[in-house]
């Protein structure tokens, strides 16, 4: 059993490929109207923290440390923008359908 007692231990065990993917936290993200890159990173780090049974204080330290990485930040910003644009399109389609159905009935 792996025991993580420090930020450095946690940072060594994180699956970094998952941190920059929106799909990792997709079910949670479905409930958001607008998502920032830092929100996405927070969800992904918390998911990794839960997977590794890490204390919340270490998760917070990891979030603050990893948020300083410009490449990770840029990747997550693009993903958050794509997610938000998709949500706007879906909501617009949904609202247009409601208006259309309202006229029919």
C-alpha positions as CSV (number, residue, x, y, z in Angstrom):
1,X,0.0,0.0,0.0
2,X,1.3,3.4,-1.0
3,X,1.4,6.0,1.7
4,X,1.6,9.7,0.7
5,X,2.7,12.0,3.4
6,X,4.0,15.1,1.6
7,X,3.4,17.2,-1.4
8,X,6.5,15.8,-3.1
9,X,5.3,12.2,-2.6
10,X,1.9,13.2,-4.2
11,X,3.5,15.0,-7.1
12,X,5.6,11.9,-7.9
13,X,2.5,9.7,-8.0
14,X,0.2,11.9,-10.0
15,X,-0.8,10.6,-13.4
16,X,0.1,13.8,-15.3
17,X,-1.5,12.7,-18.5
18,X,-4.9,12.7,-16.8
19,X,-4.4,16.2,-15.4
20,X,-4.8,17.9,-18.8
21,X,-7.8,16.0,-20.0
22,X,-11.3,17.3,-19.6
23,X,-12.7,13.7,-19.8
24,X,-11.2,12.8,-16.5
25,X,-13.8,14.8,-14.6
26,X,-16.5,14.9,-17.3
27,X,-19.4,13.7,-15.1
28,X,-18.7,16.4,-12.5
29,X,-18.2,19.0,-15.2
30,X,-21.6,18.4,-16.7
31,X,-23.1,20.4,-13.9
32,X,-21.2,23.6,-14.6
33,X,-22.4,26.6,-16.7
34,X,-18.9,28.0,-17.1
35,X,-15.6,26.3,-16.3
36,X,-12.2,27.9,-15.9
37,X,-8.8,26.2,-16.5
38,X,-8.2,26.2,-12.7
39,X,-11.5,24.6,-12.1
40,X,-10.6,21.8,-14.4
41,X,-7.2,21.4,-12.8
42,X,-8.8,21.4,-9.3
43,X,-11.2,18.6,-10.3
44,X,-8.5,16.5,-11.8
45,X,-6.1,16.9,-8.9
46,X,-8.9,16.1,-6.5
47,X,-9.6,13.0,-8.5
48,X,-6.0,12.0,-8.4
49,X,-5.9,12.8,-4.6
50,X,-8.9,10.6,-4.0
51,X,-7.4,7.8,-6.1
52,X,-4.2,8.0,-4.0
53,X,-6.0,8.7,-0.6
54,X,-4.2,12.0,-0.2
55,X,-5.1,14.5,2.5
56,X,-7.0,17.6,1.3
57,X,-4.2,20.0,2.5
58,X,-1.7,18.2,0.2
59,X,-4.2,18.4,-2.7
60,X,-4.5,22.2,-2.2
61,X,-0.7,22.5,-2.1
62,X,-0.4,20.5,-5.3
63,X,-3.1,22.7,-7.0
64,X,-1.2,25.8,-6.2
65,X,2.2,24.4,-7.3
66,X,0.9,22.9,-10.6
67,X,-1.1,26.0,-11.5
68,X,2.3,27.7,-11.9
69,X,3.2,25.4,-14.8
70,X,2.6,27.6,-18.0
71,X,2.2,24.6,-20.3
72,X,-0.3,22.8,-18.2
73,X,-2.2,26.1,-17.6
74,X,-2.3,26.7,-21.4
75,X,-3.5,23.2,-22.2
76,X,-6.2,23.4,-19.6
77,X,-7.3,26.9,-20.8
78,X,-7.8,25.5,-24.3
79,X,-9.8,22.6,-22.9
80,X,-11.9,24.8,-20.7
81,X,-12.7,27.1,-23.6
82,X,-13.7,24.2,-25.8
83,X,-15.9,22.9,-23.0
84,X,-17.6,26.3,-22.5
85,X,-18.1,26.8,-26.2
86,X,-19.7,23.3,-26.5
87,X,-22.0,24.1,-23.5
88,X,-23.1,27.4,-25.2
89,X,-23.9,25.5,-28.4
90,X,-25.8,22.8,-26.5
91,X,-27.8,25.3,-24.5
92,X,-28.6,27.3,-27.6
93,X,-29.8,24.2,-29.4
94,X,-31.8,23.1,-26.3
95,X,-33.4,26.6,-26.0
96,X,-34.3,26.7,-29.7
97,X,-35.9,23.3,-29.4
98,X,-38.0,24.4,-26.4
99,X,-39.2,27.5,-28.3
100,X,-40.0,25.4,-31.4
101,X,-42.0,22.8,-29.3
102,X,-43.8,25.6,-27.5
103,X,-45.1,26.8,-30.9
104,X,-46.3,23.4,-31.9
105,X,-48.3,22.7,-28.7
